[in-house]
Amino acid sequence: MPRASCWIKRLALAGVLMATASPAVWGAAAARFAAATFEADITIPIGHACMGGGVADAKEIVDPLWAKGFVLMRLPDEKPEAQAPWFAPIVVIALDWCQCNNDSYDRWRSVLAQAAGTEPRRVMLATVHQHDAPIFDLRAQQLLDQYGLKGWNCDPAFHEQALERTAAALRKALKTPRRVTHIGVGQAEVQRIASNRRVVTPEGRIHWGRGSASGDLYGAPEGQIDPWLKTLSLWDGDRPVLAWSCYAVHPMSYYGQGQVSADFPGMARAWRQRDDPQVFQIYFTGCAGDTTAGKYNTGDPANRPELAKRLYQAMLAAWKATVRHPLEDVAFRCAPLHLPPRDTGNFTLEAMRRILSDPKATRWQRISAALGLSWRERVAAGRPIDVPCVEFNRGQALFAILPAESFVGYQLAAQRLRPEGFVMVAGFGDGAPGYIPTDQCWKEGYQDDYCWVAPMTEGVILNALRQALGAPPAAPPPAHPQKPLEIRQEVIKRELHPDFCWFHPRAAVVPHLGGTTQPGSPPRPPRVLITLQKHLKASDHYSGLYTLWTDDLGATWKGPTEIPELGWVPQPDGSTLAVADVTPSYHPPTGKVLAIGCSVYYGSHGEQLHDRPRFSQTAYAVYDPRTDRWSRWAILELPPDEKFNLARNGCGQWLVEEDGRLLVPIYFAPRVDVPFGVTVLRCVLDGDKLRYLEHGDELHLPVQRGLCEPSLIRFGSRYFLTLRNDLKGYVTAGTDGLHWQPIRPWTFDDGTELGSYNTQQHWVAHRQGLYLCYTRRGANNDHIVRHRAPLFIARVDPEKLHVLRATEQVLIPERGAMLGNFGAAAIDTHEAWVTDAEYYMGTQPHPRGADGTVWLARIRFPSGS
């Protein structure tokens, strides 16, 4: 449409708004924006194809399908000299259809653009993707028509009726727009709806078989999802005008029997509309190609209202959490996306033409071939897919649409590209490409037939996303990238037993106790002593302490040898006193090894008892290498405060300061049913007894179980503390080992969460850099309990306190069993060791390889470092 015509419409619209607004409200600061909401019934008739002909045709209209949208416009400024640059309206619209592809998608944008006085690319259209709803691909239907297969995919005549009905509603809405002064942003976590299609079988095989109604396959975790429902809203002062929400899950509870429905998102949307009829409600599906309700849904019709209720509750919570901001600026960008076609097997042009023409092929096979050929014609013509984005207030909030069944990883990537903003991304724009997997899914063997794009296109999509979102381009690789660490995995011991496995191996270096040295020979290596325990059948039930040792830096090992002085101690009431979670280290001023752990009381079945004062404390024992004797366990005496009823250093790295005093991190609480806090104790060892001197800041996190298992290290002139929490790991830093900055969650340098949770992390420090050792989710390890394998190492930025993703390496591989209860120790100036053991009991190895191995990951730092 010519600009002159658009200006006429805008001036007329300004007159409408000025005439209808109260002078007291409108005042001198007239709003620069307005919105017109519209909706139209686009329900398909009985007999129309559902899901493009892939399921039963429409037999019953359970509830209507709607087109719901709005037009956002900027008004002329009152003073001509202050006139803003010309701003074409933006149309945002969601269709209760399964898909809208190729020519159909372009036709909708063209007709609605003409009705709104804007450009087609500024029509941001997506389908909600219900399956008892149509797929419209006009060119695919033309190809089917050539073989007499009319209506197999869609009815073009009804398509035009629905489109014209929607355009008429839009034109009518432009006569009664409402002014817009504010943008609102809100989000809420959705409970028990989404799960990823990707599951790992008990045999370790990856497949994408968790559909919308598959139920809880293998008890597999949810996998990669975006748990947040996001809501954007436009406001007139403190009066809401409209809201659009987005959540990444396939929107089906049950389908395929011809019962046309907007399904559970339609129900939730209707309930929100009923809450306040003056606030126009729109719902988009996020990038949900690989997310479904399958873990929480079996296809029972009774589940539909239950899923709707959960979605509604999240929509309501996001609304209550909404924060308004004055709307000062709106920008629009659109990036062209050229996706290469899949061209192997039945996806070649020859194969698709053959299938389309084959009367013996099934209806869906022939429709799929037509859909594929329609896509290939578009690719051959060089017509890209548009990736549009509207940006509010220079990055405060952004809304973008990705095509087709983009996987949720792309939605999460978009959020990482603009981490400072509120980023909402809908999927199911132009539906022609079908599924759009991430590169990792292709690498893992993804092979679904409803996908017409070539594998490994993630880079192309992310580049388009960067352009649409206004994100900076991808950083070039560093001119001199850091050399990777040299890591070698070695087996210290391997033992399979049905009743125990070796656990908590941690090393201490004892100088001058290695092999003998001849005159003129190199200095003898130190002895490396490893403490470890047997994990028995009950959870966290440990034996007494054992030791392994080597005098030739791991070439040969002796042990494990049980230490009689450090075994179980029977109690008069029949319980047993023991010490667990032990970390040893050398204390140079005394020439002794100090082993620090935590005391526990066990009942007759191995359960931990919390029924007595000071039921779990920091325990220690001293080893004198000159006499080869261990002391018995002793308890570190702490102030008599109730808060120290539980006060333990469990699994944590501790330090010896230059003056010989110790810094020992502990976690503490008055009871086990309240969140733990963390502090660092300053202690002194006189050679036999460890004494408390003082403690530093008390760190707290008011969530389940709080903070625990802290590990401490010094790097340069600063101290660093990593902290375990059940939901995520945390980190802090300080200058004296006692006082700390506010804790923050561990993240990668791209802003995403590290994903390490409910287990410990430990440090490795070298003059080259500071490193963190950890386990995390997101490593194709959903089949591992708490994602506790593989074990990683990566460099840490000591100023920004985040992990440098590009430096991540595997320390110990995942073989079907948990790792994570490990130790890290510097051996000399060139080498550090990380020791761990597989949590696996049995008589036969795990199918993925776990066999009770006690691992040594030998880390050699790059030469010249």
N, C-alpha and C positions, 0 to 999 in steps of 0.2 A: 504494500500500500504506500502511495506517495506520502512524504513527510507532511505536506500541506494538509492532507486529509486527516492525518493523525493529530496535528495541532488543532484542527477544528474540533475533533472529538474531545481533546483534552480541555480546551477552553469551555466547551459545553459542559463537561463533567465538573469543572471548577465551579461553574455557575450553579449546578445542582447542589454541590456540597455547601457552597456559601449560603445558598438560600435555605437549606435545611438545618444548618448548624445554629445553635444558640449563640448570640453575640457575646454573652458573658463567658461562654466556654471557648469559642473560637478565638476571640480577642485579636491582639496584634500578632501573636505568634501562631499564625495559621499553620496547620499541618501540611507538610509537603507531600504526604503519601495518602493513598486511599486504596481500599480493597473492595472488590465485588465478589461475593460468593455465589456459586451456582451448583445445581445438581440436576440430574436427569435419570430417569429409569431406562436402563439399557439391558433389561432382562431378555434373554433369548426366548423364542417361542418353543412350544412343545414340538419335538421332532428334530430340533436343531442339534448339531454335533456338539458334544462336550469334550473338553480337552483336545480339540482339533480332530476328533474322531478316534481317539485312543481309548475311550471308555464308552459306556452306554449313552445313547442319545437322550436328550431331555424328555422325561416322561412326566415330571411333576415339578411345579414351582413351589419350593418350600418357603423361600423368602426372596425378595427382589434383588437384582443386581443394580448397582448405582455407579454413575459417573459423578464424582464430587470434586470440586475444585474452586479456585479463586483466581482473580486477576489483580495483580499488584501494579499500581500506577503512581507516577510522580506528577504532582500538580505544578502548573506554572507559578513562579514566585510573583508576589504582588508587585514588586518593584522590578521593572524591565532590566535595569542595570545590574540586578543581582541574579538574573536568570541563570539557572543551572544548565549544563549541557543537555541536549535532547536525550530523553530516556524513554525507550520503547517499553510498553507494558510487558510484564512477565506473567505467563499463565502456568499455574501449578495444578495438576489434575491426576487423580487416581481412578482407575477403572476396575470394577469388580469382574474382570475377565482374567482368563488364564494367561493369555499372551496376545500381543499385538505386534505383528512382524512386518518388516520390509515395507512394501507399498502401503499396506494398511496403516502402519505407524506413521509414515510420512503424510498420508492423506489426513489423518486426524490432526496432525500438527499444522498442516496447511490450512485446513478449514477453520480450526479454532483460532489460528493466527489472524486470518482475515476477519473473523468476527470480533477479535479484540483489538484490531489495529496495530498489529505487531509483526514480527518476523517468525517464521516457523521454528527456527532453532531456539527461540525464547519460549516455546511451549514445552514445559517440563512434564512429560507424560510418562506414567508407569502403570503397570497392572498390578493388582494385589495378588494374583496368581492362584485363586481358588481353582480346583480341578473340575468341579461340576459347573463349569463355565466355559465359554468358547475360547479357542485360539483362532484369531483372524490373520490369515496370510493370503491376500488377494491373488498374488501371483501363483502361489502353490495351488489355489483352487482353479485358476485358469489352466494350469498344467493337468490337473485331474479332469477338468472338463473335456480335454482332448480325448479322453478315453471313456467318456460318458459317465464319469463319476461325480455328478453334480451334488453339491452339498456335503460331500464326504468330509471336507475340512470346515467349511463355513458357508453361510448364505450371504453373498455380496449385497443383495437387495436389503436384507435386514441391517447389514453393516452400515449402509447409507442412511437408513432410517434412524438408527441409534446415534449416528454422528450428527445428523441434522437436528435431532431432538436436543442433543447436548449443546450444539452451537446456538440454537434458539434460546436455551436457558442462559447461556453466557451473555448473549446480546441483551436479554431482558435484565440480567443482573447489573449491567453497566448503567442502567437508568437509576439505580438506587444504591450507589456505593456508600461505604462508610469510611470516614477518615481513619487514619492510622498514625499514631504518635509514638508507639513503643513496640519493641520486639521482646518476647518472652522466651526464656530457655529453661527447660526442666528435664530431669531424667529420673528413672527409678529402676531398681533391679527387679527383673521378672523371675518369679519363683516357679520352678518345675513345669516348664513348657519346652524349651529348646534343648536339643541334643544333636551332635554331629552324626552324619551318616556313617562316618568312618569308625569302625570298631575293630578290635583285635580279638580273634578267637582264642580259646584256651590253649590251642596248639601254636599260637603266635602268628597266625595268618591274618593279614590286613585285608579287609573288604569294606565296601560302602553299602552294606545291605540293610542299614537301619532306616527304614522308610517311615512314612507318617503314622503308621499303625502297627509297627512291628513289635511293640512291647519292649520290655527291658532285656535285650539280648545279652546273655552272659553276665548280667550285672555290670556291664561296662560303664565307665564314667561318662559324663555328658560330652567330653571331648571339647574341641575348639568351638566356642560360641561367642557371641557378644551378648552378655547377660543384661544389657541396659536397653530399656525402651526410652527413646528420646522424644520430646515434644517441643515443637516450636509454636509460637503463638503471636498473633498481631493484636494490638490493643489500641483503643481510643481512650487515652488517659488511663483511668483505672477500670475501664469497662472492656472486657475481652470481646474481640470481634470473631476470631476464628482460631482453631488449633489444628495442627497436623502432627500426627504421631508416627513413629517408625520403629519396627522391631524385626529382627532377622530370624524368621522361622517360616517354614512352609505352612501355609494357612489352612491345613486340612485336618479334620478330626476323622471323618470317613467320607468316602466318595466312590463314584464309579457305577452307581445304580440308576443314574438318570434323574436324581433329585437335585434340581438346580438350587444353589444356595451360596450366599456370601460367607458361609461357614462361621467359625468362632470369631474371627476378626470383625465380621459384619455384626455379630451379636454384641460384642464389646463396644464397638463404635456406636451402635444404636443406644446402648445403655448410657454412654457418655452424653450423647445428644439429648437423651431424655433428662439427664441431670440438670442441664441448663439449655433450653431450646434456643436461647439467644447467641450461643457460642457454636459456630458452625464447625463440625467435626469431620476430619479427613484422616484416613489411615493408609500408610504405605507399608509394604513389606520390604525389609532390608535385603542385604545380599545373602540370600538364604538358599543358594543352590545346593549347599551341602548341610543345611540344618533343618531338622524336622521335629515334630512332637513325639517321635517314635518311642523314646525311652519312657515317656509318661502316658502313652496312649496305645490302646489295643484295637482301636476301630469301633469300639462299642459306642452306639449313638448317645448313650448317657454321658459320654466324656465330653461331647461338644459344649454343653453349657458350663461344665467344670473348667475346661480350657478357656472359655470365654470369660469366666469369672476371674481367673488368674490374670488374663490380659487386661481386663477392665480394672482390676485392682492396681496394676502397674500404671495404667493410664491415669488413674485417679491420683496415685502417689506422685507421678511426674508432674501433674497439674499443681498439686499442693506444694511441690518443691520449686515451682517456677519462679524465676527472678526476672523482673521487667527492667528494660534499659531504654532510654530515649532512642528512637530510630532516627539516626542522623544521615545514614548513607546506605545505599544499595548498589551493588555492582553485579554484573553478570559476565560470565565467561563460558565459552563453549570450545571444547577440544575435539578435534577429529581423531577417531580411533579406527585404524586399519587393521583388522584381524585377519590373519592368513587362514585359508580353509584347510580342513582336514581332507587328506587326499590319498588315503590308503584303504585297502579292503573294499567294503561296501560303500565307502565314501568317495570313491572316484566318480567322475562324471559318467563314465561308461557303465559302472555298476548301478548307479542310481537311475539312469535312464532305463536300464534293463529291468530293474525291479518295478519301476513305475508302469511299464508296459506289460508286465507279466500278470495275466489274469489268475494265475495260481497263487500268487503272493497274497498275504493277508491284507486286510484293509489298512491296518496300521503300518505295515511295511511299505505299502504304496504311498500312503500319506507322508510317511517319513521321507521317502525318496523325493516326493514333490517339495517338501519343506527344504530339504537339502539342496535341490536344484534351484529353488527360488533364491536361497542364500548365495549359491555360486554365481548366479547371474548378477546379483548385486556386487559381489566382490570383483567380478570380471569388468563391471562397468566403472570400477574405481570409486564407488559411493561409500564414504566412511560412515560409521556410526557416530553420532554426536554424544559427547559426554558433557552435559550442562551443569553449571553450578551458579547459584545465587549466593552472594556474600553480603552479610549485614554488618554495618559498623566496622568496616575494615578488619575483618577477621574475627569479630566477636562471636558470630554464628555463621555457619555455612550449610547449605543444603545442596547435595549433588545426586545425580542419578546415573547408575551404571547399567549396562545392558544385560538383558536376559538373566540366566540363572548363575550370575557371578557368585563365587564362593565367598563365605564370610571372611576369609583371610583378606580379601580386597577391602572390605569395609573397615576392618581393623587397621589395615595399612593406611587408608585415607586419614584415619584419626591420628596416626603417627606423623603423617606429612604436615598436619597443621595442629600440633599438640597444644598450642596456646588458645585455640578456639573450640567452640562447641560444634562438632562436625556430625551432621546427620547424613547418611548415605542410604538411598533407596536402591534396590535392585529392580530387575524386570522392566527396564526401559524397553528399547527395541529387542524383542524376544528372539530374533532370527538365529543367533549363534547357538542357542541351547545352553547346556551346561558350560561354564567357563571355570575350569579347575585352576588351582594354583600350581606352580611348578612342582612343589613337593608332592602333591597328589599324583601327578604324572609319574614322578620318580618311583612312587610306591606301587605303581601298577594300575592306576585308574583307567578304566576302559569302557565307560558307559556309552551306549549307542546314541543317546539323545544329546549329541555334542557334535557340532559341525565346524569347530575351530581346531587348528593344528595344536599339538602339544607345545608346552614351554613358551607361552605367550605372556608370561607375567611381566616381563620388562616392558613390553609394548603398552600394556594396560597401565602400569604404574607411571610411565611417562605421560600418558594422557591424563591420568589423575593429577599429577603434579601441575600440569598446565591448567586444568580446569579449576583446581583448588587455589591456584596462585602460590603454590609451594616452591621453594627454591629447587633448582635442578639437582639431580643426584650428584653427590660429591665425587670428583674423579679419584681414582685410587692414589694413595700417597706416592710421591716420587721415590721415596726410599722406605717402603713398608717394613715394619718391624719383623725381624726374623722369627719364625715360630719356635717355640720351645722344642727341644729334643726330648721326647717322652718314650720311655721303654717300659712295657709291662712285663713283670716277672712273677713267677709263682713261688711264694715262700713255703707254702704248705697246701696240700690238697687232701681233704678228708670228708667222706660221705658217711653220715651216721643217722639213723632214724630218730635218735633221741636228743641230739644237740648239733650245733654248728659253732665254729669259732667266731668270736665277735670282738669288736672294739680293739683292734690291733693299733697300738700307738708306739712310736719310736722315741728313744732318747740316746743321744750321742755321749759316750763316756771316753774322754781323751786318754791316751797313753795306756790303753789296756788291750791293744791289738796284738798281732803276732810278734814274735821276736825279731830283732833287727841286727844284722851283722855290721861290723865296722865298714863305713863307706857306702852302705845301702841307703835307699830313700827312707824317710821317716815312716814308721809303721802306722797303719791306719788305726783309727779309733775303733773301739768296740761299739756296736750299735745294739742296744737292748730294746726289745719290744715286749710290752705287757699286753696281755689279752686274756679273755675269759671264754668259757663255754656259755652260749645261750641255750638254756634248756627249753622244754616244750611250752611252759607257761609264758605269757607275754612278759618281757623284761625280768625274767628269772635267770640269774647269773650264778655261775660257780664262783669259787675262790679264784685268786689271781695266779696266772701262769706267766712264764717268760720264755721268749725265744732270743737268741743272740747270734751275732756274727762278728768274727774278728778279721774278716777279709772283704768288708763292704758288700756283703750279700752273695759272694761266690759260693759260700757254704753256710748252712744254718744248723744250730743245735737247739734241741727242745721240740715241742713245748715241755717245760718242766714246772710242775706244781710247786708253789711256795707254801710250805706248811704253816708258816707264821701268818699268812694272809688268806687263810681259808675261812669257812663259815664258823661262827661262834654260837653254839646253842644257848638259848635263854631259858630261865627257870619256868616260864609259862609255856614252853614248847615251841615258841617261835625261834627264828634263826636271824642272827645279825650278820650282815654281809656288807661288802663295799662294791659298788659298780661304777661304770662310766669313768674309768681311770685314765689320767693323762700323766706320763712321767716326763721329767726333764732334769738336766744336770744343773747343779748349783755350784758354780766355780769357787766361791769363798770357802766352802766346807769340803769340796771335793767329793760330794755325795750326790746321789740321785734321789730326788723327791718325787714320789707318786701321789697325786691328789685325785680323789674321787668323791663319791657321796655314799654315806651310810644308808642302808635300807633294812627294814625288818620284813621277813617273809613268813607267811603262814604255812600250814601243812601242805597246801597245794601249790605253793610257789607264788601266791598272791602277795602284793605289797600291803603292809599294814600301816595305818595312819592313826592308830588308837592310843598313842602315848606321847608324852612331851618330847619335843625336839626329835621327832620321829625320823627326820632325814637331815643330816648335817654334812658339812665338809669334813671329809676324813683324809688322813695322810699316812704314809709310811716312808721310811728312810732306808735307802740301800747304801751300804758302805762297800765300794768296789775293792778296797784294800783287804777286807776280811771276807768278802763275798757273803755278807749277812744282811738280812732284812730285819728291821724292827717290826713290831706288831702294829696293827692299825691303831691310830689315835684320832681323837676328834678335836678339831680346831675350836677353841673356846671363843664364842662371840658374846657381845653384850646381851643381857637377859631380856631384851625386848621381845614381846610376843610376836612381832613381825618376823623374827628369825626362827620360829618353830620349824619351818622348813628353810634351810639355808645351805645350798649345795653348789659346789663346782662340779657339774656333770658334763664331761666330754669337752670342757673348754680349754683353749690354749691360755697359758699364763706366762708371766714374764719375770725374769730376774733383772733388776735395775743395776746400774753401774756400781752402786754402793752396797750391793748384795741383798738389799731388801726385795721383797716380792710384791708383784701386783697380781692379785688373784680375782678374776671376775666370778661372781656367784649370782644365782637367782634365788629369790626368797619370797615367803608368804606366811601368814599365820596359819592358813589351812590350805588344803589342796583344792578346795572348791571356790577359791577367789583368784583373780588374775595375779600372776607372779610379777614381781618387780626385779630389776637388775641393778647391781652396784658392783664396784671394784674395791676389794680389800687391799690395804697395804699391810704386809706382814713381815716378820723377820724369822729366820731359821738360825738357831744357834748350833746346829749340827745334829741335834736330836729332837728338839721341840720346835714346832711352828707356833708363833704367837701373833695374835691380831694387834695392830696398832691403831688403825683408823679405817674409815671407808668414805668413799666419795659420793657424788650425786646419786640419788635414787631415781632410776628411770622407770616409768610406768606407761602402760598402754591399756586403756579400759575396754578391752575386748576379751573374748574367750581365752582363758589361760594366760593372757598377758604376754610377757617376754620371758624367754628362758634360754639355756645353753649358750651363754655369751662366750665369744672367743676374742682374745686381745692380742694385738701385735704393735710393735713400734717400727715406724718407717721414717727415716730421716729424723727430724726433731719432733714428730707428732705421733700420737697414739690413735689407733683405730679399733673400733669395737663392732663386731657383727652379732646380730641378735636373732634368735629363732622366734617365730610366732606361728600359730596354727594356720594362718591365712596367707602370710607373706613374710619374707625376711626383711630385717631392718639394719641400718648402719648409722654410725655416728663417729665423730672424731673429736679429739681434744689435744691439749698441749702438755698435760701433766699425768695422764692416765687415771685421774680421779674425777675430773670435771669435763662435761660433754656438751657438745652442740645438741639442739633438738634432733631426735631421731627422725630418719626418713626411710621410706621403703626402698629396697634395692631395685634399681632399674638398669636397663641397658642405656647406652649413650644416645639411642634414638628416642628415648622417653618411654618405651614400653617396659612393663614390669618384668623383672628377671624371671619370675615364675618359680622361685625357690620358696618352699613353704613346708611347715610342719616337720622340719628336720634342720640339722645343724649346718653351718658353713664354717670353713676354717681358712687361715691365711698362709701365704708363702711370701716372704719378703726377701728381696735381693737388691743389690745396689742398682741393678738394671730397672727394677720396678716393683710395684706392689701387686700381688695376685690374690684372687679369691678362688677357693675350691668349693664346689656346690653341686647339687642336683637341681633339676627344674622340670616343670611341665613344658609341653610344646616341642618335645624331641622325639616324636613318634613313639612315645613310651606310656601311652594311656593304659597299657596292660600291666604296668608295674605299680604296685601299691604306693600311693603318695608320690608317684613319679620319682622314686629314689634310685634311679639308674637311667642312663650312665652317669658317671661322675665326671664333672667338667672342671677346667681351670681357665681363667681369663684374667687379663690385666685390668687393674682398677685405676681410674683417674683419681689421684689422691686429693685433688682440689674440689672436683665436682661430685665425688663420691658415687660414681656410676661405673658399670662394667662396660668395657670396650668390646662390643659384640664381635668385631672383626678379629679379635685375638682369641676367641673361644676355641679350645681344643678338648678332646676327650682324654681324660686321664685313665679311666678304667671303663671298659665297655659294658653294655647291658647284655646279660645272658639269661634273662627270664627271672632273675631274683633281685631282691632289694640290695642296694648298697647304702651309703649315706652315713653310717656310723664309723667314722674314719679319723685318722690323725694325719697331721702334716708337720714336718720337722726339717730344718736346715741341717745338712750333713757336713758340708764344708762350703767354701766360697764359690764353688762351681756347681754344686748339686744339692737338691732337696728331694726328700722322699715323702710320698703320700701312701699310707697303708690302709687297707680296707679288707673286708671279708664278705663273701656272699651269704646272705641270710637264706639258707636252703638246707633242709633236712630230708633225708631219704636214703634209699639204697641204690637208686639209679639216677644218673644225671638228668637234669631238666631238658626237655626237647630243644630249648634254645642254648643249652650248653652249661648252665650253672652246675657245679659239682663240688661245692664247699671249698672253693679256693680262697686262701688268704693271699691277697694281692700286694705287690710292691709296684708302685708307679714311680720310676726313677726319672727325675726331671733334671736335665742338663741345660744350663743357660747358654745362650749363643756365645761363641768365642768373641772376645773383644768387648764383652759387656762388663 
